[in-house]
Amino acid sequence: MGDEVRTAAGVAWTVYLATHRGVDARDGQRCLLERHLQGRSEARQSNAEELTCFGLAYLERFPKDEW
C-alpha cells in the first residue's frame, strides 16, 4: 500500500471516528476502507487529500445499523 493510501485511510478513519462515536476504532470497516482507497489510487493518480475525501464519502455510504 502506498504512502498516499495509508495517509488518506488514517485521516479518513480518524475523522470518521471523531464524528461517529459509536464506531469501534478496531472495526473491520477500516480494512474495507483501505482496500477501496487502494483501488481508487490504482485507477487514477490521486493525492492523499483527494483519497481522504473519497474515503470519507465511502464510509458515509455504510448503513448506520452495521456499526
C-alpha positions as YAML, in Angstrom:
chain: A
units: angstrom
residues:
- id: 1
  name: MET
  ca: [0.00, 0.00, 0.00]
- id: 2
  name: GLY
  ca: [1.37, 3.40, -0.96]
- id: 3
  name: ASP
  ca: [2.05, 6.27, 1.40]
- id: 4
  name: GLU
  ca: [-0.82, 8.32, -0.05]
- id: 5
  name: VAL
  ca: [-3.28, 5.49, 0.55]
- id: 6
  name: ARG
  ca: [-2.00, 4.85, 4.08]
- id: 7
  name: THR
  ca: [-2.17, 8.56, 4.94]
- id: 8
  name: ALA
  ca: [-5.62, 9.02, 3.43]
- id: 9
  name: ALA
  ca: [-7.03, 5.94, 5.18]
- id: 10
  name: GLY
  ca: [-5.62, 7.10, 8.50]
- id: 11
  name: VAL
  ca: [-7.01, 10.60, 8.21]
- id: 12
  name: ALA
  ca: [-10.42, 9.49, 6.92]
- id: 13
  name: TRP
  ca: [-10.73, 6.87, 9.66]
- id: 14
  name: THR
  ca: [-9.73, 9.35, 12.39]
- id: 15
  name: VAL
  ca: [-12.23, 11.94, 11.17]
- id: 16
  name: TYR
  ca: [-14.94, 9.31, 10.87]
- id: 17
  name: LEU
  ca: [-14.32, 8.02, 14.40]
- id: 18
  name: ALA
  ca: [-14.43, 11.56, 15.76]
- id: 19
  name: THR
  ca: [-17.81, 12.19, 14.17]
- id: 20
  name: HIS
  ca: [-19.35, 8.75, 14.78]
- id: 21
  name: ARG
  ca: [-18.87, 7.97, 18.46]
- id: 22
  name: GLY
  ca: [-20.42, 4.50, 18.31]
- id: 23
  name: VAL
  ca: [-17.81, 3.08, 15.94]
- id: 24
  name: ASP
  ca: [-15.03, 0.96, 17.41]
- id: 25
  name: ALA
  ca: [-11.55, 2.02, 16.27]
- id: 26
  name: ARG
  ca: [-10.75, -1.65, 15.51]
- id: 27
  name: ASP
  ca: [-13.83, -2.14, 13.35]
- id: 28
  name: GLY
  ca: [-13.32, -4.22, 10.21]
- id: 29
  name: GLN
  ca: [-14.67, -1.42, 8.04]
- id: 30
  name: ARG
  ca: [-11.20, 0.14, 8.25]
- id: 31
  name: CYS
  ca: [-9.83, -2.72, 6.17]
- id: 32
  name: LEU
  ca: [-12.58, -2.20, 3.59]
- id: 33
  name: LEU
  ca: [-11.73, 1.50, 3.52]
- id: 34
  name: GLU
  ca: [-8.07, 0.77, 2.83]
- id: 35
  name: ARG
  ca: [-8.93, -1.64, 0.01]
- id: 36
  name: HIS
  ca: [-11.33, 0.88, -1.50]
- id: 37
  name: LEU
  ca: [-8.71, 3.62, -1.45]
- id: 38
  name: GLN
  ca: [-6.06, 1.29, -2.86]
- id: 39
  name: GLY
  ca: [-8.36, 0.57, -5.79]
- id: 40
  name: ARG
  ca: [-9.03, 4.27, -6.28]
- id: 41
  name: SER
  ca: [-5.33, 5.03, -6.20]
- id: 42
  name: GLU
  ca: [-4.59, 2.35, -8.80]
- id: 43
  name: ALA
  ca: [-7.40, 3.51, -11.07]
- id: 44
  name: ARG
  ca: [-6.16, 7.09, -11.22]
- id: 45
  name: GLN
  ca: [-3.40, 9.26, -9.89]
- id: 46
  name: SER
  ca: [-4.71, 10.74, -6.67]
- id: 47
  name: ASN
  ca: [-3.02, 12.61, -3.88]
- id: 48
  name: ALA
  ca: [-3.63, 11.93, -0.20]
- id: 49
  name: GLU
  ca: [-6.14, 14.79, 0.16]
- id: 50
  name: GLU
  ca: [-8.28, 13.57, -2.71]
- id: 51
  name: LEU
  ca: [-8.13, 9.98, -1.44]
- id: 52
  name: THR
  ca: [-9.15, 11.18, 2.04]
- id: 53
  name: CYS
  ca: [-12.28, 12.78, 0.54]
- id: 54
  name: PHE
  ca: [-13.05, 9.57, -1.36]
- id: 55
  name: GLY
  ca: [-12.57, 7.63, 1.88]
- id: 56
  name: LEU
  ca: [-14.94, 9.79, 3.89]
- id: 57
  name: ALA
  ca: [-17.58, 9.58, 1.17]
- id: 58
  name: TYR
  ca: [-17.14, 5.79, 1.11]
- id: 59
  name: LEU
  ca: [-17.57, 5.49, 4.88]
- id: 60
  name: GLU
  ca: [-20.72, 7.62, 4.84]
- id: 61
  name: ARG
  ca: [-22.37, 5.14, 2.46]
- id: 62
  name: PHE
  ca: [-22.31, 2.32, 5.04]
- id: 63
  name: PRO
  ca: [-25.65, 1.69, 6.70]
- id: 64
  name: LYS
  ca: [-25.55, 3.05, 10.24]
- id: 65
  name: ASP
  ca: [-27.02, -0.13, 11.70]
- id: 66
  name: GLU
  ca: [-23.90, -2.06, 10.66]
- id: 67
  name: TRP
  ca: [-21.80, -0.18, 13.17]
...
